[in-house]
Amino acid sequence: MAEHNVVLTIPEPGRVELKERPYPKIAPGYSLVQIEIAPVCIEHQVYKEHRFEWHSDAERQGHEGVGTIIEALPGSKFKPGDRVIIYQGNPCQECFVCQRGLSPTHCLSIPYEALTETQNPDSVLEALGGGKAIDAPGGLKSIENECGSESGGFGFSKYRIAPDYMIQQIPDDLSFRYAALANCSLGCTYTGIEEAGVQKDDWVVVAGVGFIGFGSIINAKYRGAKVIVLGRNPFRMEQARKMGADYIVNPDDDDWLEQIHELTGGLRGADVVIEASGYPYYQKKALQAVRRFGTVWLYGFLVETSEPLPIRLLDEIHNRGVKLSGSHDVHVKHREGLLRMLRNPETQAAADHIITHEYNMSQGAEAFEAALSKQAGKIFLYPQENCDSPGVSAELRELVAGHTDQTGG
């Protein structure tokens, strides 16, 4: 057994440090996983701004991951050697959200209402813990608390504790590489596209494209939809085309909305619009691009801003019968369908264009800088330091070099 754990920390803006922590302990209901891939989500924003979500802090980062179980207690349905996906969170398993197989990050034990008591993010953090990861039952810190462990609750670590309820075994014919997309890329967008009711031949607009937008494209195409991407970053638009996007519309064009109306014909807008950036610029356009009685699904959120979504309820929602919703996680009830999609060869071919950078965890700063460049898709970290060719492929490096001056979404 290893004598210690290794975790990635962000002690100050622009600096990453690997630290040794005590080897994790587990309690009944939990298993210990050797992490093989720890994908990057929005941690590059933390690296830049040092502004944290409620469940994380400078010493505790990362919430996605795949790996191999190395310790399981009697009574667990898992055993050492099982290859698994770890979904984020530590839900109560008792509230109506958990009982209905919905998203664990919407479990009633999580104090979201407290987060909305003030619009000042600094005041929120002060009220809920002064910049330290909150010990709320649904948060990742609670995993360490309940196991009496000094490490292992978070994704950017060599060994991670996972609630058995949040583990899914990976089929033998599915590699870690594609299974690692089961959270914040193909996973959360699977649930959004499913809940929005996207069907064959529907028109779907994806606005504000990063790795969540890429995941939305692939999920929509998997269901046979016609996809219009609303974006302006040349690198990302090239990747979107490779993933199967049918049309690209530049949101800076004076006639961008007319282009969408022309493409969608008598509908005069998309059946479903996915907004994946979190920026009001794209949120506003998403509300314009949807047809009457269509659906706008919001994924995007930003750690560094609390700027509100500008909505005129009468004009943009009520008079047009528009449905507005959003989420940011995988429903438990969707996990099996998600696995089927991840095993699909066409999905995997498209997903190869999401995974643009891979680094050993010790190269975390390089990974975050790549994400901040906006010339990237999904970025993988390898906590076991076994990434043979860290960085980006020669082909992609050449493509990125041709677009280094273009940073728009």
Secondary structure, DSSP 8 states (H G I E B T S, - for coil): --SEEEEEEEEETTEEEEEEEE-----TTEEEEEEEEEE-SSHHHHHHH----TT-BTTB----EEEEEEEE-TT-S--TT-EEEE-S----S-SHHHHTT--GGG-TTS-HHHHTS-S-HHHHHHHHTTTS----TTSTHHHHHHHT-SS-SSSSBSEEEEEGGGEEE--TTS-HHHHTTTTTTHHHHHHHHHHTT--TT-EEEEES-SHHHHHHHHHHHHTT-EEEEE---HHHHHHHHHTT-SEEE-TTSTTHHHHHHHHHGGG-SEEEEEE-S--HHHHHHHHHHEEEEEEEEE----TT--------IIIIIITTT-EEEE--S--GGGHHHHHHHHT-HHHHHHHTTTEEEEEEGGGHHHHHHHHHTT--SEEEEETTS--SS-B--HHHHHHHHTTTT----
